[in-house]
Each structure stands twice: as structure tokens, then as C-alpha cells.
Amino acid sequence: MPYKEKKVEKLYYSIGEVAEMLEVPVSTVRFWENEFDILKPMKNKKGNRLFTPADIKNLRIIHHLVKEEGMTLSGAKKKLSEKWDETDYKFEINESLQKIKTLLLDIRDNI
């Protein structure tokens, strides 16, 4: 199996980097920041948003609920406020399964 270098994680990501990770416009990230209480990015002296890996995880959960499961913003807010632990757990399982799928597809393609 080929060697894969582990990704280096930064402490803070710019809003442009986050939007690129999620494949959404920067305006969508700004909008979600205003709509969801769990998103509290730091701001530097210039006012630029700085997102931590925890903020990115929360954004990915919101993205999953809204874009992939087709929930409305109010539905996603309600689910996150009532069942955060369950939602987080299901998201982690989904992420793990996606990684396993990618790994298996890589193995299949390299045989």
C-alpha cells in the first residue's frame, strides 16, 4: 500500500479556506455564522474571521444537515439544539464510513 503523508492541521483557517473545504461560497459561511449559535469564530484586529478545527467540524455538521440531508435552516437549528450529542455521533460515524469507502475504493483501483 502506498505511503500517505498525514495532513498537517493548522490552528486557524481563514473564511476562504473554510469555504473551499466545504465547497460553498464565502457568503454561505458568513450567513451560517449569523444563524447558528455554535459558530463563534475568532476575529483578528482587522476583523477577519479565524476558524478553529472545532468550528470547521461544526460547519461540516451544519453542511451535512442542510446540503446533504436537505433540512431547512430552522430544522437544522432545532436538531442541533435538542440532540447535539446524537447528531455529532451520527456525523462521526458517517465520516468514518466515508473514509473506509475511500480506502476500499483505492485498494480496489490499485489491484
C-alpha positions in Angstrom: 0.0 0.0 0.0 1.5 3.4 -0.9 2.6 5.8 1.8 0.3 8.6 2.5 1.5 11.6 4.4 -0.7 12.8 7.3 -2.3 16.2 6.7 -0.9 19.0 8.8 -3.7 20.8 10.6 -3.4 24.5 11.2 -4.6 26.2 14.4 -6.7 28.7 12.5 -8.2 28.8 9.0 -9.4 31.8 7.0 -13.0 32.0 5.8 -11.9 31.5 2.3 -10.1 28.2 3.2 -13.2 27.0 5.1 -15.5 27.9 2.2 -13.2 25.9 -0.2 -13.2 22.9 2.2 -17.0 22.9 2.2 -17.3 23.8 -1.4 -19.7 26.6 -0.6 -19.4 30.4 -1.2 -17.9 32.5 1.5 -21.2 34.3 1.9 -22.8 31.0 2.9 -20.2 30.5 5.7 -20.9 34.1 6.9 -24.6 33.5 6.8 -24.4 30.2 8.8 -22.2 32.0 11.4 -25.0 34.5 12.0 -27.7 31.8 12.0 -26.1 29.2 14.3 -25.1 29.9 17.9 -22.5 27.1 17.9 -20.3 29.0 15.4 -18.1 31.6 17.1 -15.0 32.2 15.1 -12.3 34.4 16.5 -11.6 37.7 14.7 -8.2 39.3 14.4 -7.6 43.1 14.7 -8.6 43.6 11.0 -11.9 41.8 11.7 -11.0 38.7 9.6 -12.7 35.5 10.8 -10.4 32.8 12.1 -11.9 29.3 12.3 -10.5 26.6 14.6 -10.8 22.9 13.7 -13.7 22.7 16.1 -15.5 25.5 14.2 -14.9 23.6 11.0 -16.3 20.4 12.4 -19.5 22.3 13.4 -19.7 23.8 10.0 -19.3 20.4 8.4 -22.2 19.1 10.6 -24.3 22.0 9.5 -23.4 21.5 5.9 -24.3 17.8 6.2 -27.7 18.6 7.7 -28.6 21.4 5.3 -27.0 20.3 2.0 -26.9 16.5 2.1 -29.9 15.7 4.3 -32.0 18.6 2.8 -33.0 20.1 6.2 -34.2 23.6 6.4 -32.1 26.0 8.5 -34.8 26.1 11.2 -34.9 22.3 11.2 -31.1 22.1 11.5 -31.1 24.6 14.3 -33.8 22.6 16.2 -31.9 19.3 15.7 -28.6 20.8 16.9 -30.2 22.5 19.9 -32.2 19.4 21.0 -30.0 16.5 20.0 -26.4 17.8 19.7 -24.7 14.6 21.1 -26.7 12.3 18.8 -26.1 14.5 15.7 -22.4 14.7 16.5 -22.2 10.9 17.0 -24.0 10.2 13.7 -21.8 12.7 11.9 -18.7 11.0 13.2 -20.0 7.6 12.1 -20.8 9.0 8.6 -17.3 10.5 8.3 -15.6 7.2 9.3 -17.7 5.2 6.8 -16.8 7.7 4.1 -13.1 7.3 4.9 -13.4 3.5 4.8 -15.2 3.7 1.5 -12.5 5.8 0.0 -9.8 3.5 1.3 -11.6 0.4 -0.1 -12.0 2.1 -3.5 -8.3 3.0 -3.5 -7.4 -0.6 -2.8 -9.7 -1.9 -5.5 -8.3 0.5 -8.0 -4.7 -0.4 -7.2 -5.2 -4.2 -7.5 
